[in-house]
C-alpha cells in the first residue's frame, strides 16, 4: 500500500527518536485542497506556533491568488487587465513573471490563461463535460500566454484582448508549499514535510532513522492504491499530475483534466507525470508540459537537476525515470 504523502511513510516512534524530540502533524483546508505539515523539533510549543504561522501564510496566499475571492489581487487583475494596465504587488508580479517564463520554456503548454478553456470544459467547480465545437472556437482565440503583458518598470499586468482570464490552479499549491517551508525555516526548523493536496510536496531535511529523506510513493495511475515508484525527498520537492485524479467520460471516451492550451483539448497519451525539483513551484509547473508533450520532449528539455517519472497511457506503455 502507498504511504501517506503527509507523513504516513515516517513510522518513527517518539521512543526511537530519542529523548526530547517531538513530532507533530497538522492539516488545514485552503485553495480547495488540504494542506498537511509534519514537523520534528525539541520544543512542542514553538513547533505548534511555527505550524500555525505556516498555515497562516497559506491562508494569506489564498487571499492573494484565489479566483473565487472577489477581493483577491488575482481577481482584481482578471476584472480590469483587459481594459487597463493593473499595478500589482511585487510578490504577484514576480509570480506572474515566473509563469510567463514557464510558458516560454514549455512551448506554451504551461499557460495560466487557460481559465476560459477550463470553464467551457466544465472543469471550474464541475466534473467535466464535452463542449460544442462552436464553444471551443469562441474560446480558443482568448487562450495563450502571449495575451498577458508585464511591464517591469511600472510593475503592471495587462491583457491585450477582452475575455482573457488567468487561472492560478497550475502554480498556487506549489507556491504555497514553498512559502510554508520558508516560514518553518525562518523559525529555525530543519526537518519537515509539507504537502498541498498530496500532489505537491516538499521534504525539508530527513526524518529520524531515514537519512535518505522523506519517502513518498508515486501512485500507479491504473490502481492508485498501489505504488508505481518511490522517491526520497531531502530538501527537494515532488509534484504529480495524473488522469486518475479528475478524468471524466464523455462520448464514450475518457478525458483528463489537463488541458493542452494549443488546441483546446485535454492532453492524451500520458497517464501520470511526477517531477522532482528544488522548488515546489517549479515541480508543479513542469508536470504540465511533461504530461502534454510526453517522454521524448521531457527527456530533451527538462531543466538540469530535475527528475521526471512518466507513465504512458496505454496497455504495456513505458514507465520510468528520465
N, C-alpha and C positions, 0 to 999 in steps of 0.2 A: 504493500500500500504506500502511496506517496505521502511524504511528510508535509505538515502544515507549513506554508511559507511564513507564517507569523511566529515560528519558533518551535513547532512541534518536532522538528528534526533534532533539536537540542534537548537531550533527555538527562542532562547532568543534574544530579540532586544537590541540594544545598550542603549535604554532608560531604559529597565528593568535591565540592568547590572549595572547601576549607572554611575555617572559622572566619567570620566577619564579612564574607562575600555574599551578597544578596542578588536575587533575580526577581524582576517584576515584569509582567506582561499586561498591557492595556490596549484597548481599541476604542475607536471613536468613528462616527459616521461623518463624512464630508465628501463633497464633489460627487454625490451619487454613489459613493463607494464606502467601504470600511477600511480605515487605516489602522494598522497594528504596530506596536512597538514592543520589542523585548529588550530589556536593559539590565546589565550587570554593574554592580558597584558595591562600595563598602558602607554607604550611608543611605538607608532606605528613605529617610525624609527628603534628602537632596535629590535622590532618584525620582521620587514622586513629583517633586517640583519641576524637575527637568522634563519629565514626560508630559506634564500638563503644559509647560511652555512650548514644547514641540507641537502638541495638538492645537494649541492656541495659534501657532504660526500657520498650520494647515488651514484652520478656520479663517484666518486673515486672508490667505491666498484664495480661498473660495469666494470671499467677498470681492477680491480683485478680479478674478478670472471667470466667474460664473456667467454663462449666457442666460441663465434663468433668473438672475437677480437684476432687476431694472436699474438698481443704483450702482452696480459694479462698473469699474472703469472699462472692462471689456465690452459690456452692453452699451456704454456711452459711445465707444468707438463705432459699434455697429449701427447705432442710431444716426450718427452725424457725419461719418467719414466720407460718405458718398456725396455730400453737399459742401463740405469744407474740411480743411486740414484741422485735425484734432490734436491738441497738445496733450501728451500723456506723461505719466511719471517715469523717472529714469529706469525703474525696475521693469515696467511694462515695455518700454522702448527696447531695452536690452533683450527681453524675451522674444519680442516680435522680430528683432534683427536676427536672433538665432534661428527662428522658424524660417525666415526667408533664405538664410544660408543653407539650412537643411534642404529646402526646396531646390535650390540651385545644384547642390551636390547630388541630389537624388533624381535628377532629370524630371522634376515636377511631380514625382509620385508621393512625396510628403507634401501636403498642401493644407494650410489652415483655412483656405477659402471654400472648403467642401460643405460648409453649413447648409446651403440651399439644396445640395445634392443629397445629403443625409435626410433632409426633410421630405423630398419628393419620393424617396425610397421608404418612407415611413419609419426611419430609424431614430427620429428625435422623439423621445418619450413613447416609442412604439416598438413593435417586434419585427417590423419589416413587411413590405408588400411590393409587388411588381408594378412600376408606374407605366402609364401610357407613353408611347413614343413622343407624342406632342408635348407632354410634360417634361420629358428629358430634353427635348430640343429647345424648350423655352429656358431651361435652367443652365445648360452647358455653357452658353456664352458668358455667364456670370462666374464661372469657375476658373481659377488659375491664379497662382501666387503673383503673377506679374500685374494683376489688378491692384495690388497692395503696394503703396509707395511710402517710404520712410524718408524723412528729412532729418539727418543727424544734427544739423546746426540748430534748427528750430525745435527739434525733438517732437515732431508731429507725424501722424499717420493719416493717409488719405487714400480713398478708393477712387478709381478712375471711371466707375460705372455704377449707376443705381442698381440695387439688387445684390451687390456683392456683400458677403457676410463672412466673418471669420468665426471659427469654432476652436475652442481650447481643448477638446477631448483628446487630441493626439499627443499633448505635452503636459497638461495640467497636473496629472497624478505624479508623473516623473519629477517635475519641478518641485512639487510639494514634498515628495520624499526627500529630495536633496536638501531642501531648506530645513526640514525636521532634523535631518542628520547634522546640519550646521549648528542648529540650536543645541543639540546634545554635545557636540564638540566644544562649543563656546563655554559650556559648563563643565568642561574637563572630563567628559566621559569618552571612553575609547573602545567600548565593547557593546554593540547594539545591533539589532536587526530592525529595519523599518520597512514596512510593506504597504503599498497602496493597492487595495483590492486583490492582493495576491498575484497581480500581474506585473507590478513594477516594484522591485525590491532592492534594498541596499544593505550590504553586510559590512558593518564597521568593526574592524579588528577581528578577533576569533573568539568563540565561546570557550569556556573551560573544557579541557580534555579533548579539544579538537583543533590542533594548531593549523590545519589546512583552511579553516574558516567555517562559515555558516553553510551547512549542507541544505541545498534546495533541490527538489525533484522537479524536472520538467515533465508535464503530463503527456501521456500518449494521446494524440488527437482522436484516435479510434476508440479509446477507452480511457477517459480522463482519470479514472480511479487507479490506473496503472502508470508507471513511470517509463518515459522514453529515454531519459538521460538524467544525470545528476551533475550539479556544479557545487563548488565550494567558493563562497564569496568572502574575500578578505580585502576590505577597502575597495570593493567593486560593487557594481550593480548588475542585475539581470532584469530584462523585460520580455514578456511573452505575448504574442498575438496568435490566436488560433480560431479556426472555424467552429470549434466545439463550443465557443463562448456564446455567440449571438447569431448563429446562422439561422436561416429560415427557408421554408419550402414555398415555392411559387411556380405555377405552371409546370408541375412535375419535375422540378429542378431545385437543387439546394443552392442558396446564395450565402456568401459570407457577408459580414458587416463591414469589411474593409474595402473601401471604395477606391477604384482607380480613377483619379480626377481627370485623366487624359481622355477617357472615353465615356465616363459617367456610369460605368457598371462595376459591380463587385468583382474583386480580383479572383482569378481562377488559377488552379494548378498547384497551389501550396496549401497545406493543411495547418501548419504551425511553424512559427519562427520565434526563436529566442535569441536575444542579443546581449552579450556581456560587454560592459563599457565602464570607464571610470566614473561617469556621472549617470544618474538615472534619467535625467533629461535627455541625454544622448541615446541611451539604450532604448528608451520608449520611442523616440522619434525614428530611429533606424529600423525598428521592426517593420514599419510600413513599406519603405522601398524594397527591403529584402523579401517581404511577403509578395509584393506586387510584381517585382522584376525577376525574382527567382534565384536559383542556386548559382548559375554561371555569373550573373551580374554581381551578386553579393560577393563571390569569390574575388572578382576583379576590383571591386570598388569599396569594400568595407574599409573604414579607417584603420590605420596602423594601430595595433594593440587591441582591436575589437575581436571578439569571437562570435560566430553565428552558428546556431543549430537550426537546421531546416528539415522538416518532414514534408515530402511531396504528397499531393492529394490524389493518389491513385493506388490501386492494389499493387503491392510489391514496390511502391515508389521508394526512391532513395531517401535515406535519412542519415544525418550525421553532422559533424562539426566542420566548419570552414575556418 
